[in-house]
Amino acid sequence: MHALLHSLALAVAAGLLLLYGAALALLYWLQGRLIYPGERLRRGPLRLDAQRRIHYVRVRSADGNELICGYAAAADPAHATVVLFHGNGEDLSQRFHIAHALLDAGYGVVLAGYRGYGGAPGQPGEAGLYADGRAAIAFAARHAREVVVHGYSLGSGIAVQMATERPLAALLLEAPFTSIADVAAVRLRWLPLRRLVRDRYDNLAKIGSVRAPTLIYGGGADSVIPPAQFARLYSAVRAPRRLAIVGGATHVDAWERGGHALVLRFLADVLGK
């Protein structure tokens, strides 16, 4: 009987190890779809701006990928243009409400497009989205004296990278993470995901080298990215900085619940306009 129980225990342990290994392999294989669900869900054409204030332009990245970006010039050429980097499960047209508010305040806007999103060719990935970000910022810089970057969720990873590469008038981060690996580890604590994640977007490691004045804001009830990650990022910022936790806001509505006023106040303070 003892030998039988021992054999059964070994068999169960072996089965659990196989299941665990299979789960790791599946997550490693599927991580692109998990990080970039918008690439899968939003292949169709981008919707038009109902207010007809933002028009689409085609921008080419350094590696030859053609992107679709939204653009509207500032009413006053002396005002900055804000480049908006959207989240992973949406396309740039879902940032129209933010773009309209910025236009109303006198700023220009560029809504950055990503490869594989909104009908654009290519497959999204960390290096590719950085290339797309550079193209969007270069376009903005050709049409404005000052460039501000706003990154939401996944877009915060692109925004932080851009802020490490070139001077910006300001960096705005909505619901930013410390890294993709940290977000994954919170949701699946029982898996060693920090070692498996390919596209890391390691904001925490980079943000200390950012020189632009930085605003970090997000929802106090964010269940996707813990607000503790906002605070960790804020602690690592070496530039002039501001942190705002929007009470009651979730991952998707910090702008509507108070972020709008926070952003405009911050821009007025750092740009003097």
Secondary structure as a PSIPRED ss2 file (coil, helix, strand):
# PSIPRED VFORMAT (PSIPRED V4.0)

   1 M C   1.000  0.000  0.000
   2 H H   0.000  1.000  0.000
   3 A H   0.000  1.000  0.000
   4 L H   0.000  1.000  0.000
   5 L H   0.000  1.000  0.000
   6 H H   0.000  1.000  0.000
   7 S H   0.000  1.000  0.000
   8 L H   0.000  1.000  0.000
   9 A H   0.000  1.000  0.000
  10 L H   0.000  1.000  0.000
  11 A H   0.000  1.000  0.000
  12 V H   0.000  1.000  0.000
  13 A H   0.000  1.000  0.000
  14 A H   0.000  1.000  0.000
  15 G H   0.000  1.000  0.000
  16 L H   0.000  1.000  0.000
  17 L H   0.000  1.000  0.000
  18 L H   0.000  1.000  0.000
  19 L H   0.000  1.000  0.000
  20 Y H   0.000  1.000  0.000
  21 G H   0.000  1.000  0.000
  22 A H   0.000  1.000  0.000
  23 A H   0.000  1.000  0.000
  24 L H   0.000  1.000  0.000
  25 A H   0.000  1.000  0.000
  26 L H   0.000  1.000  0.000
  27 L H   0.000  1.000  0.000
  28 Y H   0.000  1.000  0.000
  29 W H   0.000  1.000  0.000
  30 L H   0.000  1.000  0.000
  31 Q H   0.000  1.000  0.000
  32 G H   0.000  1.000  0.000
  33 R H   0.000  1.000  0.000
  34 L H   0.000  1.000  0.000
  35 I H   0.000  1.000  0.000
  36 Y C   1.000  0.000  0.000
  37 P H   0.000  1.000  0.000
  38 G H   0.000  1.000  0.000
  39 E H   0.000  1.000  0.000
  40 R H   0.000  1.000  0.000
  41 L H   0.000  1.000  0.000
  42 R C   1.000  0.000  0.000
  43 R C   1.000  0.000  0.000
  44 G C   1.000  0.000  0.000
  45 P C   1.000  0.000  0.000
  46 L C   1.000  0.000  0.000
  47 R C   1.000  0.000  0.000
  48 L C   1.000  0.000  0.000
  49 D C   1.000  0.000  0.000
  50 A C   1.000  0.000  0.000
  51 Q C   1.000  0.000  0.000
  52 R C   1.000  0.000  0.000
  53 R C   1.000  0.000  0.000
  54 I C   1.000  0.000  0.000
  55 H E   0.000  0.000  1.000
  56 Y E   0.000  0.000  1.000
  57 V E   0.000  0.000  1.000
  58 R E   0.000  0.000  1.000
  59 V E   0.000  0.000  1.000
  60 R E   0.000  0.000  1.000
  61 S C   1.000  0.000  0.000
  62 A C   1.000  0.000  0.000
  63 D C   1.000  0.000  0.000
  64 G C   1.000  0.000  0.000
  65 N C   1.000  0.000  0.000
  66 E E   0.000  0.000  1.000
  67 L E   0.000  0.000  1.000
  68 I E   0.000  0.000  1.000
  69 C E   0.000  0.000  1.000
  70 G E   0.000  0.000  1.000
  71 Y E   0.000  0.000  1.000
  72 A E   0.000  0.000  1.000
  73 A C   1.000  0.000  0.000
  74 A C   1.000  0.000  0.000
  75 A C   1.000  0.000  0.000
  76 D C   1.000  0.000  0.000
  77 P C   1.000  0.000  0.000
  78 A C   1.000  0.000  0.000
  79 H C   1.000  0.000  0.000
  80 A C   1.000  0.000  0.000
  81 T E   0.000  0.000  1.000
  82 V E   0.000  0.000  1.000
  83 V E   0.000  0.000  1.000
  84 L E   0.000  0.000  1.000
  85 F E   0.000  0.000  1.000
  86 H C   1.000  0.000  0.000
  87 G C   1.000  0.000  0.000
  88 N C   1.000  0.000  0.000
  89 G C   1.000  0.000  0.000
  90 E C   1.000  0.000  0.000
  91 D C   1.000  0.000  0.000
  92 L H   0.000  1.000  0.000
  93 S H   0.000  1.000  0.000
  94 Q H   0.000  1.000  0.000
  95 R H   0.000  1.000  0.000
  96 F H   0.000  1.000  0.000
  97 H H   0.000  1.000  0.000
  98 I H   0.000  1.000  0.000
  99 A H   0.000  1.000  0.000
 100 H H   0.000  1.000  0.000
 101 A H   0.000  1.000  0.000
 102 L H   0.000  1.000  0.000
 103 L H   0.000  1.000  0.000
 104 D H   0.000  1.000  0.000
 105 A C   1.000  0.000  0.000
 106 G C   1.000  0.000  0.000
 107 Y C   1.000  0.000  0.000
 108 G E   0.000  0.000  1.000
 109 V E   0.000  0.000  1.000
 110 V E   0.000  0.000  1.000
 111 L E   0.000  0.000  1.000
 112 A C   1.000  0.000  0.000
 113 G C   1.000  0.000  0.000
 114 Y C   1.000  0.000  0.000
 115 R C   1.000  0.000  0.000
 116 G C   1.000  0.000  0.000
 117 Y C   1.000  0.000  0.000
 118 G C   1.000  0.000  0.000
 119 G C   1.000  0.000  0.000
 120 A C   1.000  0.000  0.000
 121 P C   1.000  0.000  0.000
 122 G C   1.000  0.000  0.000
 123 Q C   1.000  0.000  0.000
 124 P C   1.000  0.000  0.000
 125 G C   1.000  0.000  0.000
 126 E H   0.000  1.000  0.000
 127 A H   0.000  1.000  0.000
 128 G H   0.000  1.000  0.000
 129 L H   0.000  1.000  0.000
 130 Y H   0.000  1.000  0.000
 131 A H   0.000  1.000  0.000
 132 D H   0.000  1.000  0.000
 133 G H   0.000  1.000  0.000
 134 R H   0.000  1.000  0.000
 135 A H   0.000  1.000  0.000
 136 A H   0.000  1.000  0.000
 137 I H   0.000  1.000  0.000
 138 A H   0.000  1.000  0.000
 139 F H   0.000  1.000  0.000
 140 A H   0.000  1.000  0.000
 141 A H   0.000  1.000  0.000
 142 R H   0.000  1.000  0.000
 143 H H   0.000  1.000  0.000
 144 A C   1.000  0.000  0.000
 145 R C   1.000  0.000  0.000
 146 E C   1.000  0.000  0.000
 147 V E   0.000  0.000  1.000
 148 V E   0.000  0.000  1.000
 149 V E   0.000  0.000  1.000
 150 H E   0.000  0.000  1.000
 151 G E   0.000  0.000  1.000
 152 Y E   0.000  0.000  1.000
 153 S C   1.000  0.000  0.000
 154 L H   0.000  1.000  0.000
 155 G H   0.000  1.000  0.000
 156 S H   0.000  1.000  0.000
 157 G H   0.000  1.000  0.000
 158 I H   0.000  1.000  0.000
 159 A H   0.000  1.000  0.000
 160 V H   0.000  1.000  0.000
 161 Q H   0.000  1.000  0.000
 162 M H   0.000  1.000  0.000
 163 A H   0.000  1.000  0.000
 164 T H   0.000  1.000  0.000
 165 E H   0.000  1.000  0.000
 166 R C   1.000  0.000  0.000
 167 P C   1.000  0.000  0.000
 168 L C   1.000  0.000  0.000
 169 A C   1.000  0.000  0.000
 170 A E   0.000  0.000  1.000
 171 L E   0.000  0.000  1.000
 172 L E   0.000  0.000  1.000
 173 L E   0.000  0.000  1.000
 174 E E   0.000  0.000  1.000
 175 A C   1.000  0.000  0.000
 176 P C   1.000  0.000  0.000
 177 F C   1.000  0.000  0.000
 178 T C   1.000  0.000  0.000
 179 S C   1.000  0.000  0.000
 180 I H   0.000  1.000  0.000
 181 A H   0.000  1.000  0.000
 182 D H   0.000  1.000  0.000
 183 V H   0.000  1.000  0.000
 184 A H   0.000  1.000  0.000
 185 A H   0.000  1.000  0.000
 186 V H   0.000  1.000  0.000
 187 R H   0.000  1.000  0.000
 188 L C   1.000  0.000  0.000
 189 R C   1.000  0.000  0.000
 190 W C   1.000  0.000  0.000
 191 L C   1.000  0.000  0.000
 192 P C   1.000  0.000  0.000
 193 L H   0.000  1.000  0.000
 194 R H   0.000  1.000  0.000
 195 R H   0.000  1.000  0.000
 196 L H   0.000  1.000  0.000
 197 V C   1.000  0.000  0.000
 198 R C   1.000  0.000  0.000
 199 D C   1.000  0.000  0.000
 200 R C   1.000  0.000  0.000
 201 Y C   1.000  0.000  0.000
 202 D C   1.000  0.000  0.000
 203 N H   0.000  1.000  0.000
 204 L H   0.000  1.000  0.000
 205 A H   0.000  1.000  0.000
 206 K H   0.000  1.000  0.000
 207 I H   0.000  1.000  0.000
 208 G H   0.000  1.000  0.000
 209 S H   0.000  1.000  0.000
 210 V C   1.000  0.000  0.000
 211 R C   1.000  0.000  0.000
 212 A C   1.000  0.000  0.000
 213 P C   1.000  0.000  0.000
 214 T E   0.000  0.000  1.000
 215 L E   0.000  0.000  1.000
 216 I E   0.000  0.000  1.000
 217 Y E   0.000  0.000  1.000
 218 G E   0.000  0.000  1.000
 219 G E   0.000  0.000  1.000
 220 G C   1.000  0.000  0.000
 221 A C   1.000  0.000  0.000
 222 D C   1.000  0.000  0.000
 223 S C   1.000  0.000  0.000
 224 V C   1.000  0.000  0.000
 225 I C   1.000  0.000  0.000
 226 P C   1.000  0.000  0.000
 227 P H   0.000  1.000  0.000
 228 A H   0.000  1.000  0.000
 229 Q H   0.000  1.000  0.000
 230 F H   0.000  1.000  0.000
 231 A H   0.000  1.000  0.000
 232 R H   0.000  1.000  0.000
 233 L H   0.000  1.000  0.000
 234 Y H   0.000  1.000  0.000
 235 S H   0.000  1.000  0.000
 236 A H   0.000  1.000  0.000
 237 V C   1.000  0.000  0.000
 238 R C   1.000  0.000  0.000
 239 A C   1.000  0.000  0.000
 240 P C   1.000  0.000  0.000
 241 R E   0.000  0.000  1.000
 242 R E   0.000  0.000  1.000
 243 L E   0.000  0.000  1.000
 244 A E   0.000  0.000  1.000
 245 I E   0.000  0.000  1.000
 246 V E   0.000  0.000  1.000
 247 G C   1.000  0.000  0.000
 248 G C   1.000  0.000  0.000
 249 A C   1.000  0.000  0.000
 250 T C   1.000  0.000  0.000
 251 H C   1.000  0.000  0.000
 252 V C   1.000  0.000  0.000
 253 D C   1.000  0.000  0.000
 254 A C   1.000  0.000  0.000
 255 W H   0.000  1.000  0.000
 256 E H   0.000  1.000  0.000
 257 R H   0.000  1.000  0.000
 258 G H   0.000  1.000  0.000
 259 G H   0.000  1.000  0.000
 260 H H   0.000  1.000  0.000
 261 A H   0.000  1.000  0.000
 262 L H   0.000  1.000  0.000
 263 V H   0.000  1.000  0.000
 264 L H   0.000  1.000  0.000
 265 R H   0.000  1.000  0.000
 266 F H   0.000  1.000  0.000
 267 L H   0.000  1.000  0.000
 268 A H   0.000  1.000  0.000
 269 D H   0.000  1.000  0.000
 270 V H   0.000  1.000  0.000
 271 L H   0.000  1.000  0.000
 272 G C   1.000  0.000  0.000
 273 K C   1.000  0.000  0.000
